[in-house]
Amino acid sequence: MYLDMDLLVNLCNDLGLTLTEKQKSDFETFAGMVVEKNKVMNLTAVTSPDGMAVKHFADSLSLLTCGEWKEGASFLDVGTGAGFPSIPLLIMRRDIKGVLLDAQQKRLNFLNNVIKELGLNAVTLHARAEEAAKNKQYREKFDIVTARAVAAMPPLTEYCLPFVKVGGKFLAMKGPAANEEMQSAKNAVKVLGGKLNEIKEFKLDEETRNIIVISKTDKTPPQYPRLQAKISKSPL
C-alpha cells in the first residue's frame, strides 16, 4: 500500500471535499509512481502511506478551499518538484488546465509520465521562473499561480506574481510563520501589482498551515522579475 486512503478520505472530508472512486484510484496510482521513482531519484523525503495522505495530497488539496477555482481555470505551479500541489489539484479538478514549471528536467520527465498515465489536462515547462515570466506566452496569463516551499515571501512574490493575470490570485503555501513572512513582503506585493486578500490558517494533522492569498490588481511593471542574483541580493 502506497497511500493511506482512509486517512486521505477523512482529511478531504475535513476540507469539504469528497473523493470519487476514480479520484481514489488516481491518487493511489500517483502515490505508487512517486514512491517507486523515489527509489532511483530524489523526489521527496516523505514516502510513507500516511505522509503521502497528509503532507502531500491533503496539503495540496487545501488550496481548493481558497482563491477562485472557476470552471476551466488556468493555473501555474512554480517549482512544482515532485508534482505538489499541481498533480493532486489536477486529479481533483479535471476541468482546470495546469502548467508545471521546474528548473530540473528530470523531475519534469517523471511528471510527463504521470500526466500521460492519468490523462491530466497539463503540460510541463522547463525554465527558471524569472526567465519564463518575461515570456509573453506566460506573463500575466494565469487565473491562479501556486507555490509550495519554494522561497521566502519577498522573492517568491517577485517570481510568481508576474505570471498572474489582473483579477487572478497568487496562492503561497506557508507554515505557521506566514503572518511574519507576509509583513516582510508587503512592499514586494505592492510594487508588483498585488494586494493581500487573506491569510487562511488551518490545521492538518495537528500542524498549523497557512495559505497566503494575494489578488492581482494591477499589471506588474515590465522590469520585474529581475535576475535571480538581484532578487536574492536585494529583495523588494
C-alpha positions as CSV (number, residue, x, y, z in Angstrom):
1,M,0.0,0.0,0.0
2,Y,1.5,3.3,-1.1
3,L,-1.3,5.5,0.3
4,D,-3.5,5.5,3.5
5,M,-6.7,6.0,1.6
6,D,-9.0,6.1,4.7
7,L,-6.8,8.9,6.1
8,L,-6.9,10.9,2.9
9,V,-10.7,10.5,2.6
10,N,-11.2,11.8,6.2
11,L,-8.8,14.7,5.6
12,C,-10.7,15.6,2.4
13,N,-14.0,15.5,4.3
14,D,-12.5,18.0,6.8
15,L,-11.7,20.2,3.8
16,G,-15.2,19.9,2.5
17,L,-14.1,17.7,-0.4
18,T,-15.5,14.3,-1.5
19,L,-13.4,11.8,-3.4
20,T,-14.9,9.8,-6.2
21,E,-13.7,6.2,-6.9
22,K,-11.8,7.4,-9.9
23,Q,-10.0,10.1,-7.9
24,K,-9.1,7.5,-5.2
25,S,-7.7,5.3,-7.9
26,D,-5.7,8.2,-9.4
27,F,-4.3,9.2,-6.1
28,E,-3.2,5.6,-5.4
29,T,-1.6,5.4,-8.8
30,F,0.3,8.7,-8.4
31,A,1.4,7.7,-4.9
32,G,2.9,4.5,-6.3
33,M,4.6,6.3,-9.1
34,V,6.2,8.7,-6.6
35,V,7.4,6.0,-4.2
36,E,8.8,3.8,-7.0
37,K,10.6,6.7,-8.8
38,N,11.9,7.9,-5.5
39,K,14.0,4.7,-5.2
40,V,16.2,5.9,-8.1
41,M,15.7,9.7,-8.0
42,N,15.4,12.1,-5.1
43,L,11.8,13.4,-5.4
44,T,10.7,13.7,-1.8
45,A,11.7,12.7,1.8
46,V,8.1,11.8,2.6
47,T,7.0,8.5,1.1
48,S,5.1,6.7,3.9
49,P,1.4,6.0,3.3
50,D,0.2,8.4,5.9
51,G,2.8,11.0,4.9
52,M,1.5,10.9,1.4
53,A,-2.0,11.4,2.6
54,V,-1.3,14.3,4.9
55,K,1.8,16.1,3.8
56,H,1.4,15.8,0.0
57,F,-2.2,15.1,-1.0
58,A,-4.4,16.8,1.6
59,D,-1.9,19.7,1.9
60,S,-2.1,20.3,-1.8
61,L,-5.9,20.0,-2.0
62,S,-6.3,22.6,0.8
63,L,-5.7,25.2,-2.0
64,L,-9.1,24.4,-3.3
65,T,-10.7,25.9,-0.2
66,C,-9.5,29.4,-1.1
67,G,-9.0,31.5,-4.2
68,E,-11.4,31.3,-7.1
69,W,-11.1,28.0,-8.9
70,K,-13.6,28.7,-11.6
71,E,-14.6,26.1,-14.2
72,G,-11.7,25.7,-16.7
73,A,-9.4,27.9,-14.7
74,S,-5.7,28.0,-15.8
75,F,-3.0,27.7,-13.2
76,L,0.8,27.6,-13.0
77,D,2.7,25.7,-10.3
78,V,6.0,27.4,-9.8
79,G,8.8,25.0,-8.6
80,T,6.5,22.0,-8.9
81,G,9.1,19.5,-7.8
82,A,7.5,16.0,-7.5
83,G,4.2,17.5,-8.6
84,F,2.9,19.1,-5.4
85,P,0.4,20.8,-5.3
86,S,-0.2,20.5,-9.1
87,I,-0.9,16.8,-9.6
88,P,-3.4,16.4,-6.7
89,L,-5.2,19.6,-7.9
90,L,-5.5,18.2,-11.4
91,I,-6.7,14.8,-10.1
92,M,-9.4,16.5,-8.1
93,R,-10.4,19.1,-10.8
94,R,-10.3,17.6,-14.2
95,D,-11.7,20.8,-15.7
96,I,-8.7,23.0,-14.8
97,K,-5.6,23.4,-17.0
98,G,-2.2,23.3,-15.4
99,V,1.4,24.3,-16.4
100,L,4.0,22.7,-14.2
101,L,7.2,24.7,-14.0
102,D,10.5,23.5,-12.7
103,A,14.2,24.1,-13.4
104,Q,15.1,20.3,-13.3
105,Q,14.2,18.4,-16.5
106,K,14.5,15.0,-14.7
107,R,11.6,15.9,-12.5
108,L,9.5,17.1,-15.4
109,N,10.2,13.8,-17.3
110,F,8.7,12.0,-14.4
111,L,5.7,14.3,-14.3
112,N,5.2,14.0,-18.0
113,N,4.8,10.2,-17.4
114,V,2.3,10.9,-14.6
115,I,0.3,13.3,-16.8
116,K,0.1,10.7,-19.6
117,E,-0.7,7.8,-17.2
118,L,-3.5,9.7,-15.6
119,G,-4.7,11.6,-18.6
120,L,-4.4,15.0,-16.9
121,N,-5.0,18.4,-18.6
122,A,-1.5,19.7,-18.1
123,V,1.9,20.4,-19.6
124,T,5.3,20.9,-18.1
125,L,7.6,23.8,-18.6
126,H,11.4,23.5,-18.2
127,A,12.5,27.0,-17.2
128,R,13.6,29.3,-14.4
129,A,10.6,31.3,-13.1
130,E,12.3,34.7,-13.6
131,E,13.0,33.9,-17.2
132,A,9.6,32.4,-18.1
133,A,7.9,35.4,-16.6
134,K,9.4,37.6,-19.3
135,N,7.9,35.4,-22.0
136,K,4.7,36.8,-23.4
137,Q,3.3,33.3,-23.6
138,Y,3.2,33.0,-19.9
139,R,3.4,36.6,-18.4
140,E,0.1,37.6,-16.8
141,K,-1.7,34.6,-18.4
142,F,-2.9,32.6,-15.4
143,D,-6.0,32.7,-13.2
144,I,-4.1,31.2,-10.3
145,V,-0.4,30.7,-9.6
146,T,0.7,28.3,-6.8
147,A,3.9,27.7,-5.0
148,R,4.9,25.4,-2.1
149,A,8.1,25.7,-0.1
150,V,10.0,27.5,-2.8
151,A,11.4,30.6,-1.2
152,A,10.9,33.3,1.4
153,M,7.9,35.5,0.7
154,P,9.5,38.7,-0.8
155,P,11.5,36.8,-3.6
156,L,8.7,34.3,-4.0
157,T,6.3,37.1,-4.8
158,E,8.6,38.5,-7.4
159,Y,9.0,35.1,-9.0
160,C,5.2,34.4,-9.1
161,L,3.1,37.5,-9.3
162,P,4.2,38.5,-12.8
163,F,2.5,35.3,-14.1
164,V,-0.9,36.1,-12.6
165,K,-3.4,37.9,-14.8
166,V,-5.1,41.0,-13.4
167,G,-8.0,39.8,-11.5
168,G,-6.3,36.5,-10.7
169,K,-4.8,35.1,-7.5
170,F,-1.4,34.0,-6.2
171,L,-1.6,31.3,-3.6
172,A,1.5,30.8,-1.5
173,M,1.6,27.8,0.8
174,K,3.4,28.6,4.1
175,G,3.8,27.3,7.6
176,P,3.0,28.8,11.0
177,A,5.1,32.0,10.4
178,A,3.0,33.1,7.4
179,N,1.9,36.4,9.1
180,E,5.5,37.4,9.7
181,E,6.5,36.4,6.1
182,M,3.7,38.5,4.7
183,Q,4.8,41.5,6.7
184,S,8.2,41.3,5.1
185,A,6.7,41.0,1.6
186,K,4.3,44.0,1.8
187,N,6.4,46.2,-0.4
188,A,7.0,43.5,-2.9
189,V,3.3,42.8,-3.2
190,K,2.5,46.5,-3.7
191,V,5.3,47.1,-6.3
192,L,4.4,44.0,-8.3
193,G,0.7,44.9,-8.6
194,G,-0.8,42.8,-5.9
195,K,-2.9,43.2,-2.8
196,L,-3.2,40.9,0.2
197,N,-6.6,39.2,0.1
198,E,-6.3,36.9,3.2
199,I,-4.1,34.6,5.1
200,K,-6.1,31.4,5.6
201,E,-5.0,29.3,8.6
202,F,-5.9,25.6,9.0
203,K,-4.8,22.5,10.9
204,L,-3.5,19.5,9.1
205,D,-2.6,16.5,11.3
206,E,-2.1,18.9,14.3
207,E,0.3,21.1,12.3
208,T,-0.6,24.7,11.5
209,R,-0.6,25.6,7.8
210,N,-1.3,28.8,6.1
211,I,-2.2,29.9,2.6
212,I,-1.4,33.5,1.7
213,V,-3.9,34.7,-0.9
214,I,-2.7,37.7,-3.0
215,S,-5.0,39.3,-5.6
216,K,-3.5,40.8,-8.7
217,T,-5.0,44.3,-9.0
218,D,-2.6,45.9,-11.5
219,K,-0.1,44.9,-14.2
220,T,3.4,44.1,-13.0
221,P,5.9,46.7,-14.1
222,P,8.0,45.4,-17.1
223,Q,11.3,45.4,-15.2
224,Y,10.1,42.6,-12.9
225,P,11.1,40.0,-12.2
226,R,14.7,40.8,-12.1
227,L,17.6,38.4,-12.5
228,Q,17.9,35.8,-9.7
229,A,21.1,37.3,-8.3
230,K,19.4,40.7,-7.9
231,I,16.3,39.2,-6.4
232,S,18.4,37.3,-3.8
233,K,20.8,40.2,-3.0
234,S,18.1,43.0,-2.9
235,P,14.6,41.6,-2.2
236,L,11.9,44.1,-2.8
